[in-house]
Amino acid sequence: MDRNIRTVEDVLALLDGLFAPEADRWTGRGADWWDDFYTDRSRPVPFFAARPDENLVSAVERGVLSGGRALDLGCGPGRNALYLAERGFDVDAVDLSSTAVDWARERARATGTENVRFHHGDAFTLVGGDLTGPYDLVYDSGCFHHLPPHRRVSYLALLEQLLAPGGFFGLACFAAGTGGMGSELSDPDFYGEGAGLRGGLAYTPGALRAIFSGLSELELRRMRDEPEDSGRFGESFLWTALFQRA
């Protein structure tokens, strides 16, 4: 008989088990899933291309984001991390997949980009170790929408610990109502028998505003589509958001 639930983290870990094996895609237990995903670099995956998000480029070019320490959550092959480093940010970037991190490091060497450090692992467990704040920018393109609802607790705690006063939080995530990617089930429905994560969660603007209500909203809009020959990544089934901490 198990009676070993004592902490909030114990409860979160218990809930993680309801989503196995899908939850393993975003925890350290399931890095193999993402390694397989990134192994074939020729796959027609839009974000495999070395193109930064159009909203991130826009914020930098407008001077809203202008340097400092940056953290890229779920960095993949490093497209946004390298863009920030090339524009003077001092960057930490983390991903569960060692294959993705190796690819990102190859890109950094090929471009001679030095002010970026790639970390392999679970961002939640790296906080206070490899990842130490404060960061002037925390950026997430595609990590947040793969978290089960209960792990938003961990995510908000991560922002609270790592984001500097006056710092910025940038996000790109699945948009509800677009007919694109991401499930539109309500939070409780994800905990029904056999529900699973359905490949990720889609969000409405109201949901994002409520979740990140402790931050000031600077921008919340649909990502703009970008053609394949563009130097920027853009897909309209994503929301982009920029928030700032007081």
matplotlib code that plots the C-alpha trace (Angstrom):
import matplotlib.pyplot as plt

x = [0.0, 1.5, 0.9, 3.8, 2.1, 3.6, 4.4, 3.0, 5.7, 4.5, 1.0, 2.2, 4.3, 1.2, -0.9, 1.9, 1.3, -2.2, -0.8, 1.8, 3.3, 2.3, 3.6, 6.9, 7.3, 8.0, 9.6, 13.2, 11.8, 10.7, 13.7, 14.0, 10.7, 12.1, 15.5, 13.7, 11.7, 14.9, 17.0, 15.9, 16.8, 15.4, 11.8, 9.5, 9.1, 8.8, 10.7, 13.7, 14.8, 17.2, 14.7, 13.7, 10.1, 8.8, 7.3, 10.7, 12.5, 9.8, 10.3, 14.0, 13.9, 11.4, 13.8, 11.3, 13.9, 17.3, 19.8, 20.6, 20.4, 17.9, 16.6, 15.1, 12.8, 12.5, 15.1, 15.1, 17.9, 18.5, 17.0, 15.7, 18.6, 21.1, 19.2, 19.2, 22.9, 23.8, 22.1, 24.0, 22.0, 23.8, 21.7, 21.0, 18.9, 17.5, 15.8, 14.9, 16.4, 20.1, 19.8, 18.2, 20.9, 23.7, 22.2, 21.9, 25.6, 26.6, 24.8, 26.5, 29.9, 29.1, 28.1, 30.8, 28.2, 29.8, 27.5, 25.0, 25.1, 22.9, 21.7, 20.2, 17.5, 14.2, 14.1, 12.1, 14.9, 17.7, 16.4, 18.9, 21.6, 22.5, 19.7, 20.1, 18.3, 17.5, 16.9, 15.8, 14.0, 12.4, 11.2, 9.2, 8.2, 6.4, 7.2, 4.2, 1.5, 2.9, 2.5, -0.5, -2.7, -1.4, 2.2, 1.3, 1.9, 5.5, 5.8, 4.6, 6.9, 9.8, 8.9, 8.6, 12.1, 13.9, 12.4, 14.0, 12.0, 11.1, 12.0, 10.0, 8.3, 7.7, 5.5, 4.4, 1.7, -1.2, -4.2, -7.7, -10.3, -7.9, -8.6, -4.8, -2.9, -3.7, -6.7, -9.5, -10.7, -11.3, -8.8, -10.9, -11.5, -7.8, -8.0, -10.7, -9.8, -7.7, -7.9, -4.2, -2.7, -3.9, -0.6, -0.8, -3.2, -4.7, -5.3, -7.6, -6.4, -8.6, -7.0, -3.5, -4.3, -5.8, -2.8, -0.2, -2.3, 0.6, 2.4, 1.6, 0.5, 2.4, 1.2, -1.0, -1.7, -1.8, 1.6, 2.0, 2.4, 5.9, 6.8, 9.4, 12.0, 11.5, 14.3, 11.6, 9.4, 5.7, 2.6, -0.9, -2.1, 0.0, -0.6, 2.3, 2.5, 4.8, 4.4, 6.5, 7.1, 6.6]
y = [0.0, 3.4, 6.4, 8.6, 11.8, 14.5, 17.5, 19.4, 17.8, 14.4, 15.3, 16.7, 13.5, 11.4, 13.4, 13.0, 9.3, 9.8, 10.9, 8.2, 7.5, 10.9, 12.8, 11.2, 13.4, 16.5, 14.9, 13.6, 10.1, 10.6, 12.2, 9.2, 10.2, 13.7, 12.2, 10.1, 13.1, 15.1, 12.3, 12.7, 16.3, 16.1, 15.7, 18.5, 20.1, 23.9, 24.6, 22.5, 25.4, 27.8, 30.7, 32.6, 33.3, 36.4, 37.9, 37.5, 39.3, 42.0, 42.7, 42.9, 45.1, 47.4, 47.7, 46.2, 43.5, 44.9, 42.5, 41.1, 37.5, 35.2, 31.7, 29.7, 26.9, 23.9, 25.3, 22.4, 22.9, 26.4, 28.7, 31.3, 30.9, 31.5, 34.5, 36.1, 35.3, 36.8, 40.0, 40.4, 38.5, 36.1, 33.0, 29.8, 27.3, 24.0, 21.0, 17.5, 16.0, 15.4, 15.0, 18.5, 20.0, 18.4, 19.9, 23.3, 23.1, 22.2, 25.3, 27.5, 26.2, 26.7, 30.3, 31.0, 32.0, 31.9, 33.6, 30.8, 27.7, 24.7, 22.5, 19.0, 18.2, 19.0, 22.8, 22.3, 20.2, 22.4, 25.5, 26.5, 24.4, 25.0, 27.6, 30.4, 33.7, 36.4, 36.4, 39.6, 37.4, 34.0, 32.8, 29.7, 28.6, 25.3, 24.0, 25.4, 23.9, 20.4, 20.6, 18.8, 21.4, 20.6, 21.4, 25.0, 25.2, 24.2, 26.6, 29.6, 28.8, 28.6, 32.1, 33.4, 32.1, 33.0, 36.1, 39.4, 42.3, 44.2, 41.2, 39.9, 36.6, 35.7, 32.8, 31.0, 28.3, 26.5, 28.8, 27.5, 28.1, 28.0, 24.5, 23.9, 21.9, 21.4, 20.0, 22.3, 20.0, 21.8, 21.2, 18.6, 16.6, 15.9, 13.8, 11.5, 7.9, 7.5, 11.2, 11.9, 15.2, 14.8, 16.2, 19.4, 22.0, 24.9, 28.1, 31.1, 34.7, 34.8, 31.6, 33.0, 36.3, 34.5, 32.1, 34.8, 37.5, 38.2, 39.7, 42.8, 42.1, 44.0, 42.0, 39.1, 38.2, 35.5, 34.6, 35.9, 33.3, 33.5, 32.0, 29.3, 31.6, 34.1, 34.5, 34.2, 31.4, 32.0, 29.8, 31.4, 28.4, 29.8, 32.6, 34.9, 36.8, 39.1, 39.9, 41.9, 41.4, 44.4]
z = [0.0, -1.1, 1.1, 0.0, -1.2, 0.9, -1.3, -4.3, -6.4, -5.3, -6.5, -9.8, -10.4, -9.6, -12.2, -14.7, -14.6, -15.9, -19.2, -19.7, -22.2, -23.8, -20.8, -21.3, -24.3, -22.1, -19.1, -18.8, -18.9, -22.5, -24.1, -26.5, -28.1, -29.0, -30.0, -32.6, -33.7, -34.4, -35.9, -39.5, -40.3, -43.8, -42.6, -43.8, -40.3, -40.6, -37.4, -38.4, -40.6, -39.1, -39.0, -35.9, -35.1, -36.9, -33.7, -31.9, -34.8, -34.8, -31.0, -31.4, -34.5, -32.8, -29.8, -27.3, -26.6, -26.6, -25.0, -21.6, -20.4, -22.3, -21.7, -24.5, -23.2, -25.6, -27.9, -30.4, -33.0, -31.7, -34.3, -31.8, -29.3, -32.1, -33.4, -29.9, -29.4, -32.7, -31.6, -28.4, -25.9, -23.5, -24.0, -22.1, -24.1, -22.9, -24.5, -23.5, -26.6, -26.8, -30.5, -30.8, -28.5, -30.5, -33.7, -32.1, -31.0, -34.6, -35.8, -33.2, -34.3, -38.0, -37.4, -34.9, -32.3, -28.8, -26.3, -26.1, -23.9, -24.8, -21.9, -22.3, -19.7, -18.1, -17.5, -14.3, -12.7, -14.1, -12.3, -9.6, -11.3, -14.9, -15.2, -12.7, -13.0, -13.3, -17.0, -18.9, -21.4, -21.1, -24.5, -25.3, -28.8, -28.7, -25.2, -23.1, -25.3, -24.7, -20.9, -19.2, -17.4, -13.9, -15.0, -15.5, -11.7, -12.3, -15.3, -13.4, -10.6, -13.0, -14.4, -10.8, -10.0, -13.2, -14.7, -13.7, -12.4, -15.6, -17.6, -20.7, -21.3, -24.9, -26.0, -29.2, -28.7, -30.4, -31.1, -30.5, -33.2, -36.1, -37.3, -36.8, -34.3, -30.6, -28.7, -27.5, -24.7, -21.4, -18.7, -16.7, -19.9, -20.2, -17.0, -18.3, -18.9, -22.1, -22.9, -23.2, -24.4, -28.0, -29.3, -27.3, -25.9, -27.9, -26.1, -26.4, -25.8, -22.7, -21.3, -21.9, -20.2, -17.2, -16.8, -17.1, -15.2, -12.9, -15.9, -18.0, -21.5, -24.2, -27.2, -28.0, -31.6, -34.2, -35.7, -39.2, -42.0, -43.6, -47.0, -47.2, -48.7, -45.8, -43.2, -40.5, -39.2, -39.2, -38.9, -38.4, -36.2, -33.4, -30.9, -30.1, -26.9, -25.1, -21.4, -18.9, -15.2, -13.0]

ax = plt.figure().add_subplot(projection="3d")
ax.plot(x, y, z, "-o")
ax.set_aspect("equal")
plt.show()
